[in-house]
Amino acid sequence: MRKIIQNKFILMLTLLCVFANNVFTQCAMCKAVVETNLDSGDTKGAGLNDGILFLMAIPYFLMFTFGLFYYLNKRKITEKAQ
């Protein structure tokens, strides 16, 4: 079982390294389009910061939720053991 987890981790790490350049390229393109739109008077990029904050908050919320469930489950197990 441990070998399978190690293989999956190595595969994910390899894929992240291979496709990392494409991810950074998209960020530069998005920034350039938004700056161009804002300079020309368009308002499409006005909500971009809110979207970025929304997307950034989701992983933190999920980590907090996982941590809370882990803590509560661990506490329940230790109370049963006593």
C-alpha positions as CSV (number, residue, x, y, z in Angstrom):
1,M,0.0,0.0,0.0
2,R,2.8,2.4,0.9
3,K,4.5,1.7,-2.5
4,I,1.3,2.7,-4.3
5,I,1.1,6.0,-2.5
6,Q,4.8,6.7,-3.2
7,N,4.3,6.0,-6.9
8,K,1.2,8.3,-7.0
9,F,3.2,11.0,-5.3
10,I,6.1,10.7,-7.7
11,L,3.7,10.8,-10.7
12,M,1.9,13.9,-9.4
13,L,5.2,15.6,-8.7
14,T,6.5,14.8,-12.2
15,L,3.3,16.1,-13.8
16,L,3.4,19.3,-11.8
17,C,7.0,19.9,-12.9
18,V,6.2,19.2,-16.6
19,F,3.1,21.5,-16.7
20,A,4.4,24.2,-14.4
21,N,5.5,26.4,-17.4
22,N,2.1,26.3,-18.9
23,V,0.5,27.5,-15.6
24,F,2.8,30.5,-15.3
25,T,2.2,31.4,-19.0
26,Q,-1.5,31.6,-18.4
27,C,-1.1,34.0,-15.5
28,A,0.9,36.4,-17.6
29,M,-1.6,36.2,-20.5
30,C,-4.5,36.8,-18.2
31,K,-2.8,39.8,-16.6
32,A,-1.9,41.3,-19.9
33,V,-5.5,40.9,-21.2
34,V,-7.0,42.5,-18.0
35,E,-4.5,45.4,-18.1
36,T,-5.4,46.1,-21.8
37,N,-9.1,46.0,-21.0
38,L,-8.8,48.3,-18.1
39,D,-6.6,50.8,-20.1
40,S,-9.2,50.9,-22.9
41,G,-11.9,51.7,-20.4
42,D,-13.6,48.3,-20.2
43,T,-14.7,47.0,-16.8
44,K,-14.3,43.3,-17.4
45,G,-11.2,43.2,-15.2
46,A,-12.8,45.0,-12.3
47,G,-13.9,41.8,-10.6
48,L,-10.7,39.9,-11.2
49,N,-9.3,40.6,-7.7
50,D,-12.5,39.3,-6.1
51,G,-12.3,36.2,-8.2
52,I,-8.7,35.6,-7.2
53,L,-9.5,36.0,-3.5
54,F,-12.4,33.6,-3.9
55,L,-10.3,31.0,-5.6
56,M,-7.5,31.5,-3.0
57,A,-9.9,31.1,-0.1
58,I,-11.3,27.7,-1.1
59,P,-8.1,25.6,-0.4
60,Y,-7.7,27.3,3.0
61,F,-11.4,26.6,3.9
62,L,-10.9,22.9,2.8
63,M,-7.7,22.6,4.9
64,F,-9.5,24.1,7.9
65,T,-12.5,21.8,7.5
66,F,-10.2,18.7,7.2
67,G,-8.2,19.8,10.2
68,L,-11.4,20.3,12.3
69,F,-12.8,16.9,11.4
70,Y,-9.4,15.2,12.1
71,Y,-9.2,16.9,15.4
72,L,-12.7,16.0,16.5
73,N,-12.3,12.4,15.3
74,K,-8.9,12.1,17.1
75,R,-10.5,13.5,20.3
76,K,-13.4,11.1,20.1
77,I,-11.0,8.1,19.7
78,T,-8.9,9.2,22.7
79,E,-12.0,9.7,24.9
80,K,-13.2,6.1,24.0
81,A,-9.8,4.7,24.9
82,Q,-9.9,6.2,28.4
